[in-house]
Amino acid sequence: MKKYTIELIINEQSDEYFEDITKDGNTGCDEILKFVKEQFEEYDIEVKLTKFEDND
């Protein structure tokens, strides 16, 4: 069995989507993870957030 481990880097863009998911001090991690999982619903894969850092 093959197993693929993928690191996906999403750079924040200056648009309303990122502003909305980070309002009220939220990190946006849950929303980004949900979005990525939805893109691969038809495939038998597992998507995990492995690390979060806030360097602001």
mmCIF file of the N, C-alpha and C atoms, coordinates in Angstrom:
data_MODEL
# 
_entry.id   MODEL 
# 
loop_
_atom_site.group_PDB 
_atom_site.id 
_atom_site.type_symbol 
_atom_site.label_atom_id 
_atom_site.label_alt_id 
_atom_site.label_comp_id 
_atom_site.label_asym_id 
_atom_site.label_entity_id 
_atom_site.label_seq_id 
_atom_site.pdbx_PDB_ins_code 
_atom_site.Cartn_x 
_atom_site.Cartn_y 
_atom_site.Cartn_z 
_atom_site.occupancy 
_atom_site.B_iso_or_equiv 
_atom_site.pdbx_formal_charge 
_atom_site.auth_seq_id 
_atom_site.auth_comp_id 
_atom_site.auth_asym_id 
_atom_site.auth_atom_id 
_atom_site.pdbx_PDB_model_num 
ATOM 1   N N  . MET A 1 1  ? 0.841   -1.178 0.000  1.00 0.00 ? 1  MET A N  1 
ATOM 2   C CA . MET A 1 1  ? 0.000   0.000  0.000  1.00 0.00 ? 1  MET A CA 1 
ATOM 3   C C  . MET A 1 1  ? 0.889   1.246  0.000  1.00 0.00 ? 1  MET A C  1 
ATOM 4   N N  . LYS A 1 2  ? 0.566   2.202  -0.829 1.00 0.00 ? 2  LYS A N  1 
ATOM 5   C CA . LYS A 1 2  ? 1.283   3.471  -0.860 1.00 0.00 ? 2  LYS A CA 1 
ATOM 6   C C  . LYS A 1 2  ? 0.644   4.458  0.110  1.00 0.00 ? 2  LYS A C  1 
ATOM 7   N N  . LYS A 1 3  ? 1.459   5.238  0.730  1.00 0.00 ? 3  LYS A N  1 
ATOM 8   C CA . LYS A 1 3  ? 0.971   6.265  1.650  1.00 0.00 ? 3  LYS A CA 1 
ATOM 9   C C  . LYS A 1 3  ? 1.664   7.574  1.283  1.00 0.00 ? 3  LYS A C  1 
ATOM 10  N N  . TYR A 1 4  ? 0.890   8.590  1.028  1.00 0.00 ? 4  TYR A N  1 
ATOM 11  C CA . TYR A 1 4  ? 1.432   9.888  0.656  1.00 0.00 ? 4  TYR A CA 1 
ATOM 12  C C  . TYR A 1 4  ? 1.210   10.873 1.794  1.00 0.00 ? 4  TYR A C  1 
ATOM 13  N N  . THR A 1 5  ? 2.272   11.476 2.286  1.00 0.00 ? 5  THR A N  1 
ATOM 14  C CA . THR A 1 5  ? 2.183   12.517 3.301  1.00 0.00 ? 5  THR A CA 1 
ATOM 15  C C  . THR A 1 5  ? 2.454   13.836 2.606  1.00 0.00 ? 5  THR A C  1 
ATOM 16  N N  . ILE A 1 6  ? 1.514   14.750 2.707  1.00 0.00 ? 6  ILE A N  1 
ATOM 17  C CA . ILE A 1 6  ? 1.602   16.003 1.966  1.00 0.00 ? 6  ILE A CA 1 
ATOM 18  C C  . ILE A 1 6  ? 1.571   17.181 2.924  1.00 0.00 ? 6  ILE A C  1 
ATOM 19  N N  . GLU A 1 7  ? 2.496   18.093 2.742  1.00 0.00 ? 7  GLU A N  1 
ATOM 20  C CA . GLU A 1 7  ? 2.467   19.358 3.464  1.00 0.00 ? 7  GLU A CA 1 
ATOM 21  C C  . GLU A 1 7  ? 1.962   20.404 2.482  1.00 0.00 ? 7  GLU A C  1 
ATOM 22  N N  . LEU A 1 8  ? 0.905   21.057 2.845  1.00 0.00 ? 8  LEU A N  1 
ATOM 23  C CA . LEU A 1 8  ? 0.296   22.062 1.993  1.00 0.00 ? 8  LEU A CA 1 
ATOM 24  C C  . LEU A 1 8  ? 0.492   23.424 2.642  1.00 0.00 ? 8  LEU A C  1 
ATOM 25  N N  . ILE A 1 9  ? 1.096   24.339 1.924  1.00 0.00 ? 9  ILE A N  1 
ATOM 26  C CA . ILE A 1 9  ? 1.318   25.684 2.446  1.00 0.00 ? 9  ILE A CA 1 
ATOM 27  C C  . ILE A 1 9  ? 0.380   26.636 1.726  1.00 0.00 ? 9  ILE A C  1 
ATOM 28  N N  . ILE A 1 10 ? -0.454  27.312 2.505  1.00 0.00 ? 10 ILE A N  1 
ATOM 29  C CA . ILE A 1 10 ? -1.391  28.295 1.948  1.00 0.00 ? 10 ILE A CA 1 
ATOM 30  C C  . ILE A 1 10 ? -0.963  29.657 2.459  1.00 0.00 ? 10 ILE A C  1 
ATOM 31  N N  . ASN A 1 11 ? -0.580  30.523 1.546  1.00 0.00 ? 11 ASN A N  1 
ATOM 32  C CA . ASN A 1 11 ? -0.197  31.884 1.917  1.00 0.00 ? 11 ASN A CA 1 
ATOM 33  C C  . ASN A 1 11 ? -1.432  32.764 1.882  1.00 0.00 ? 11 ASN A C  1 
ATOM 34  N N  . GLU A 1 12 ? -1.653  33.458 2.976  1.00 0.00 ? 12 GLU A N  1 
ATOM 35  C CA . GLU A 1 12 ? -2.815  34.334 3.088  1.00 0.00 ? 12 GLU A CA 1 
ATOM 36  C C  . GLU A 1 12 ? -2.810  35.371 1.980  1.00 0.00 ? 12 GLU A C  1 
ATOM 37  N N  . GLN A 1 13 ? -3.943  35.543 1.358  1.00 0.00 ? 13 GLN A N  1 
ATOM 38  C CA . GLN A 1 13 ? -4.124  36.572 0.333  1.00 0.00 ? 13 GLN A CA 1 
ATOM 39  C C  . GLN A 1 13 ? -4.900  37.727 0.972  1.00 0.00 ? 13 GLN A C  1 
ATOM 40  N N  . SER A 1 14 ? -4.787  38.880 0.420  1.00 0.00 ? 14 SER A N  1 
ATOM 41  C CA . SER A 1 14 ? -5.526  40.014 0.988  1.00 0.00 ? 14 SER A CA 1 
ATOM 42  C C  . SER A 1 14 ? -6.905  40.085 0.324  1.00 0.00 ? 14 SER A C  1 
ATOM 43  N N  . ASP A 1 15 ? -7.808  39.273 0.829  1.00 0.00 ? 15 ASP A N  1 
ATOM 44  C CA . ASP A 1 15 ? -9.190  39.321 0.362  1.00 0.00 ? 15 ASP A CA 1 
ATOM 45  C C  . ASP A 1 15 ? -10.131 39.076 1.535  1.00 0.00 ? 15 ASP A C  1 
ATOM 46  N N  . GLU A 1 16 ? -11.414 39.205 1.284  1.00 0.00 ? 16 GLU A N  1 
ATOM 47  C CA . GLU A 1 16 ? -12.412 39.107 2.346  1.00 0.00 ? 16 GLU A CA 1 
ATOM 48  C C  . GLU A 1 16 ? -12.459 37.725 3.000  1.00 0.00 ? 16 GLU A C  1 
ATOM 49  N N  . TYR A 1 17 ? -12.171 36.654 2.256  1.00 0.00 ? 17 TYR A N  1 
ATOM 50  C CA . TYR A 1 17 ? -12.228 35.304 2.829  1.00 0.00 ? 17 TYR A CA 1 
ATOM 51  C C  . TYR A 1 17 ? -11.313 35.197 4.043  1.00 0.00 ? 17 TYR A C  1 
ATOM 52  N N  . PHE A 1 18 ? -10.069 35.614 3.891  1.00 0.00 ? 18 PHE A N  1 
ATOM 53  C CA . PHE A 1 18 ? -9.123  35.513 5.000  1.00 0.00 ? 18 PHE A CA 1 
ATOM 54  C C  . PHE A 1 18 ? -9.464  36.478 6.126  1.00 0.00 ? 18 PHE A C  1 
ATOM 55  N N  . GLU A 1 19 ? -9.999  37.627 5.783  1.00 0.00 ? 19 GLU A N  1 
ATOM 56  C CA . GLU A 1 19 ? -10.433 38.565 6.819  1.00 0.00 ? 19 GLU A CA 1 
ATOM 57  C C  . GLU A 1 19 ? -11.575 37.979 7.634  1.00 0.00 ? 19 GLU A C  1 
ATOM 58  N N  . ASP A 1 20 ? -12.528 37.318 6.964  1.00 0.00 ? 20 ASP A N  1 
ATOM 59  C CA . ASP A 1 20 ? -13.678 36.724 7.653  1.00 0.00 ? 20 ASP A CA 1 
ATOM 60  C C  . ASP A 1 20 ? -13.282 35.585 8.577  1.00 0.00 ? 20 ASP A C  1 
ATOM 61  N N  . ILE A 1 21 ? -12.373 34.717 8.133  1.00 0.00 ? 21 ILE A N  1 
ATOM 62  C CA . ILE A 1 21 ? -12.046 33.540 8.959  1.00 0.00 ? 21 ILE A CA 1 
ATOM 63  C C  . ILE A 1 21 ? -11.127 33.875 10.123 1.00 0.00 ? 21 ILE A C  1 
ATOM 64  N N  . THR A 1 22 ? -10.527 35.057 10.098 1.00 0.00 ? 22 THR A N  1 
ATOM 65  C CA . THR A 1 22 ? -9.640  35.426 11.207 1.00 0.00 ? 22 THR A CA 1 
ATOM 66  C C  . THR A 1 22 ? -10.206 36.545 12.085 1.00 0.00 ? 22 THR A C  1 
ATOM 67  N N  . LYS A 1 23 ? -11.476 36.872 11.850 1.00 0.00 ? 23 LYS A N  1 
ATOM 68  C CA . LYS A 1 23 ? -12.073 37.917 12.677 1.00 0.00 ? 23 LYS A CA 1 
ATOM 69  C C  . LYS A 1 23 ? -12.217 37.432 14.122 1.00 0.00 ? 23 LYS A C  1 
ATOM 70  N N  . ASP A 1 24 ? -12.369 38.340 15.019 1.00 0.00 ? 24 ASP A N  1 
ATOM 71  C CA . ASP A 1 24 ? -12.521 38.060 16.455 1.00 0.00 ? 24 ASP A CA 1 
ATOM 72  C C  . ASP A 1 24 ? -11.334 37.301 17.031 1.00 0.00 ? 24 ASP A C  1 
ATOM 73  N N  . GLY A 1 25 ? -10.149 37.455 16.418 1.00 0.00 ? 25 GLY A N  1 
ATOM 74  C CA . GLY A 1 25 ? -8.956  36.816 16.960 1.00 0.00 ? 25 GLY A CA 1 
ATOM 75  C C  . GLY A 1 25 ? -8.812  35.343 16.633 1.00 0.00 ? 25 GLY A C  1 
ATOM 76  N N  . ASN A 1 26 ? -9.691  34.788 15.807 1.00 0.00 ? 26 ASN A N  1 
ATOM 77  C CA . ASN A 1 26 ? -9.574  33.380 15.406 1.00 0.00 ? 26 ASN A CA 1 
ATOM 78  C C  . ASN A 1 26 ? -8.366  33.196 14.502 1.00 0.00 ? 26 ASN A C  1 
ATOM 79  N N  . THR A 1 27 ? -7.774  31.988 14.532 1.00 0.00 ? 27 THR A N  1 
ATOM 80  C CA . THR A 1 27 ? -6.610  31.714 13.689 1.00 0.00 ? 27 THR A CA 1 
ATOM 81  C C  . THR A 1 27 ? -7.013  31.388 12.261 1.00 0.00 ? 27 THR A C  1 
ATOM 82  N N  . GLY A 1 28 ? -8.227  30.854 12.051 1.00 0.00 ? 28 GLY A N  1 
ATOM 83  C CA . GLY A 1 28 ? -8.665  30.429 10.733 1.00 0.00 ? 28 GLY A CA 1 
ATOM 84  C C  . GLY A 1 28 ? -8.280  28.996 10.412 1.00 0.00 ? 28 GLY A C  1 
ATOM 85  N N  . CYS A 1 29 ? -7.582  28.313 11.337 1.00 0.00 ? 29 CYS A N  1 
ATOM 86  C CA . CYS A 1 29 ? -7.109  26.943 11.092 1.00 0.00 ? 29 CYS A CA 1 
ATOM 87  C C  . CYS A 1 29 ? -8.258  25.985 10.793 1.00 0.00 ? 29 CYS A C  1 
ATOM 88  N N  . ASP A 1 30 ? -9.308  26.033 11.572 1.00 0.00 ? 30 ASP A N  1 
ATOM 89  C CA . ASP A 1 30 ? -10.438 25.115 11.365 1.00 0.00 ? 30 ASP A CA 1 
ATOM 90  C C  . ASP A 1 30 ? -11.088 25.331 10.000 1.00 0.00 ? 30 ASP A C  1 
ATOM 91  N N  . GLU A 1 31 ? -11.234 26.582 9.608  1.00 0.00 ? 31 GLU A N  1 
ATOM 92  C CA . GLU A 1 31 ? -11.868 26.886 8.333  1.00 0.00 ? 31 GLU A CA 1 
ATOM 93  C C  . GLU A 1 31 ? -11.004 26.450 7.149  1.00 0.00 ? 31 GLU A C  1 
ATOM 94  N N  . ILE A 1 32 ? -9.703  26.677 7.234  1.00 0.00 ? 32 ILE A N  1 
ATOM 95  C CA . ILE A 1 32 ? -8.793  26.254 6.160  1.00 0.00 ? 32 ILE A CA 1 
ATOM 96  C C  . ILE A 1 32 ? -8.761  24.729 6.067  1.00 0.00 ? 32 ILE A C  1 
ATOM 97  N N  . LEU A 1 33 ? -8.689  24.045 7.207  1.00 0.00 ? 33 LEU A N  1 
ATOM 98  C CA . LEU A 1 33 ? -8.677  22.588 7.211  1.00 0.00 ? 33 LEU A CA 1 
ATOM 99  C C  . LEU A 1 33 ? -9.962  22.034 6.610  1.00 0.00 ? 33 LEU A C  1 
ATOM 100 N N  . LYS A 1 34 ? -11.097 22.609 6.970  1.00 0.00 ? 34 LYS A N  1 
ATOM 101 C CA . LYS A 1 34 ? -12.384 22.179 6.412  1.00 0.00 ? 34 LYS A CA 1 
ATOM 102 C C  . LYS A 1 34 ? -12.406 22.372 4.895  1.00 0.00 ? 34 LYS A C  1 
ATOM 103 N N  . PHE A 1 35 ? -11.928 23.519 4.416  1.00 0.00 ? 35 PHE A N  1 
ATOM 104 C CA . PHE A 1 35 ? -11.888 23.803 2.991  1.00 0.00 ? 35 PHE A CA 1 
ATOM 105 C C  . PHE A 1 35 ? -11.055 22.765 2.235  1.00 0.00 ? 35 PHE A C  1 
ATOM 106 N N  . VAL A 1 36 ? -9.878  22.451 2.752  1.00 0.00 ? 36 VAL A N  1 
ATOM 107 C CA . VAL A 1 36 ? -8.996  21.482 2.094  1.00 0.00 ? 36 VAL A CA 1 
ATOM 108 C C  . VAL A 1 36 ? -9.641  20.098 2.071  1.00 0.00 ? 36 VAL A C  1 
ATOM 109 N N  . LYS A 1 37 ? -10.216 19.680 3.190  1.00 0.00 ? 37 LYS A N  1 
ATOM 110 C CA . LYS A 1 37 ? -10.880 18.367 3.247  1.00 0.00 ? 37 LYS A CA 1 
ATOM 111 C C  . LYS A 1 37 ? -12.008 18.276 2.227  1.00 0.00 ? 37 LYS A C  1 
ATOM 112 N N  . GLU A 1 38 ? -12.784 19.334 2.079  1.00 0.00 ? 38 GLU A N  1 
ATOM 113 C CA . GLU A 1 38 ? -13.895 19.342 1.131  1.00 0.00 ? 38 GLU A CA 1 
ATOM 114 C C  . GLU A 1 38 ? -13.419 19.165 -0.309 1.00 0.00 ? 38 GLU A C  1 
ATOM 115 N N  . GLN A 1 39 ? -12.223 19.664 -0.619 1.00 0.00 ? 39 GLN A N  1 
ATOM 116 C CA . GLN A 1 39 ? -11.698 19.551 -1.975 1.00 0.00 ? 39 GLN A CA 1 
ATOM 117 C C  . GLN A 1 39 ? -11.366 18.100 -2.348 1.00 0.00 ? 39 GLN A C  1 
ATOM 118 N N  . PHE A 1 40 ? -11.136 17.257 -1.338 1.00 0.00 ? 40 PHE A N  1 
ATOM 119 C CA . PHE A 1 40 ? -10.727 15.872 -1.569 1.00 0.00 ? 40 PHE A CA 1 
ATOM 120 C C  . PHE A 1 40 ? -11.756 14.853 -1.083 1.00 0.00 ? 40 PHE A C  1 
ATOM 121 N N  . GLU A 1 41 ? -13.013 15.269 -0.927 1.00 0.00 ? 41 GLU A N  1 
ATOM 122 C CA . GLU A 1 41 ? -14.053 14.390 -0.380 1.00 0.00 ? 41 GLU A CA 1 
ATOM 123 C C  . GLU A 1 41 ? -14.179 13.065 -1.116 1.00 0.00 ? 41 GLU A C  1 
ATOM 124 N N  . GLU A 1 42 ? -14.002 13.062 -2.421 1.00 0.00 ? 42 GLU A N  1 
ATOM 125 C CA . GLU A 1 42 ? -14.222 11.844 -3.203 1.00 0.00 ? 42 GLU A CA 1 
ATOM 126 C C  . GLU A 1 42 ? -13.045 10.870 -3.128 1.00 0.00 ? 42 GLU A C  1 
ATOM 127 N N  . TYR A 1 43 ? -11.960 11.254 -2.502 1.00 0.00 ? 43 TYR A N  1 
ATOM 128 C CA . TYR A 1 43 ? -10.781 10.406 -2.405 1.00 0.00 ? 43 TYR A CA 1 
ATOM 129 C C  . TYR A 1 43 ? -10.635 9.840  -0.993 1.00 0.00 ? 43 TYR A C  1 
ATOM 130 N N  . ASP A 1 44 ? -9.995  8.698  -0.893 1.00 0.00 ? 44 ASP A N  1 
ATOM 131 C CA . ASP A 1 44 ? -9.759  8.071  0.402  1.00 0.00 ? 44 ASP A CA 1 
ATOM 132 C C  . ASP A 1 44 ? -8.446  8.589  0.973  1.00 0.00 ? 44 ASP A C  1 
ATOM 133 N N  . ILE A 1 45 ? -8.497  9.804  1.504  1.00 0.00 ? 45 ILE A N  1 
ATOM 134 C CA . ILE A 1 45 ? -7.304  10.414 2.074  1.00 0.00 ? 45 ILE A CA 1 
ATOM 135 C C  . ILE A 1 45 ? -7.618  10.954 3.457  1.00 0.00 ? 45 ILE A C  1 
ATOM 136 N N  . GLU A 1 46 ? -6.590  11.248 4.184  1.00 0.00 ? 46 GLU A N  1 
ATOM 137 C CA . GLU A 1 46 ? -6.711  11.833 5.514  1.00 0.00 ? 46 GLU A CA 1 
ATOM 138 C C  . GLU A 1 46 ? -5.941  13.142 5.496  1.00 0.00 ? 46 GLU A C  1 
ATOM 139 N N  . VAL A 1 47 ? -6.569  14.224 5.913  1.00 0.00 ? 47 VAL A N  1 
ATOM 140 C CA . VAL A 1 47 ? -5.922  15.533 5.934  1.00 0.00 ? 47 VAL A CA 1 
ATOM 141 C C  . VAL A 1 47 ? -5.827  15.977 7.384  1.00 0.00 ? 47 VAL A C  1 
ATOM 142 N N  . LYS A 1 48 ? -4.627  16.348 7.812  1.00 0.00 ? 48 LYS A N  1 
ATOM 143 C CA . LYS A 1 48 ? -4.427  16.770 9.194  1.00 0.00 ? 48 LYS A CA 1 
ATOM 144 C C  . LYS A 1 48 ? -3.642  18.070 9.248  1.00 0.00 ? 48 LYS A C  1 
ATOM 145 N N  . LEU A 1 49 ? -3.995  18.891 10.197 1.00 0.00 ? 49 LEU A N  1 
ATOM 146 C CA . LEU A 1 49 ? -3.212  20.068 10.522 1.00 0.00 ? 49 LEU A CA 1 
ATOM 147 C C  . LEU A 1 49 ? -2.186  19.621 11.550 1.00 0.00 ? 49 LEU A C  1 
ATOM 148 N N  . THR A 1 50 ? -0.903  19.697 11.218 1.00 0.00 ? 50 THR A N  1 
ATOM 149 C CA . THR A 1 50 ? 0.112   19.161 12.109 1.00 0.00 ? 50 THR A CA 1 
ATOM 150 C C  . THR A 1 50 ? 0.765   20.205 13.002 1.00 0.00 ? 50 THR A C  1 
ATOM 151 N N  . LYS A 1 51 ? 0.689   21.472 12.603 1.00 0.00 ? 51 LYS A N  1 
ATOM 152 C CA . LYS A 1 51 ? 1.337   22.487 13.415 1.00 0.00 ? 51 LYS A CA 1 
ATOM 153 C C  . LYS A 1 51 ? 0.741   23.853 13.125 1.00 0.00 ? 51 LYS A C  1 
ATOM 154 N N  . PHE A 1 52 ? 0.656   24.680 14.138 1.00 0.00 ? 52 PHE A N  1 
ATOM 155 C CA . PHE A 1 52 ? 0.210   26.068 13.985 1.00 0.00 ? 52 PHE A CA 1 
ATOM 156 C C  . PHE A 1 52 ? 1.110   26.968 14.822 1.00 0.00 ? 52 PHE A C  1 
ATOM 157 N N  . GLU A 1 53 ? 1.577   28.038 14.207 1.00 0.00 ? 53 GLU A N  1 
ATOM 158 C CA . GLU A 1 53 ? 2.369   29.034 14.919 1.00 0.00 ? 53 GLU A CA 1 
ATOM 159 C C  . GLU A 1 53 ? 1.809   30.413 14.617 1.00 0.00 ? 53 GLU A C  1 
ATOM 160 N N  . ASP A 1 54 ? 1.756   31.236 15.618 1.00 0.00 ? 54 ASP A N  1 
ATOM 161 C CA . ASP A 1 54 ? 1.304   32.614 15.431 1.00 0.00 ? 54 ASP A CA 1 
ATOM 162 C C  . ASP A 1 54 ? 2.482   33.528 15.761 1.00 0.00 ? 54 ASP A C  1 
ATOM 163 N N  . ASN A 1 55 ? 3.111   34.061 14.730 1.00 0.00 ? 55 ASN A N  1 
ATOM 164 C CA . ASN A 1 55 ? 4.305   34.888 14.926 1.00 0.00 ? 55 ASN A CA 1 
ATOM 165 C C  . ASN A 1 55 ? 4.029   36.376 14.892 1.00 0.00 ? 55 ASN A C  1 
ATOM 166 N N  . ASP A 1 56 ? 2.764   36.723 14.994 1.00 0.00 ? 56 ASP A N  1 
ATOM 167 C CA . ASP A 1 56 ? 2.437   38.164 14.982 1.00 0.00 ? 56 ASP A CA 1 
ATOM 168 C C  . ASP A 1 56 ? 2.785   38.834 16.261 1.00 0.00 ? 56 ASP A C  1 
# 
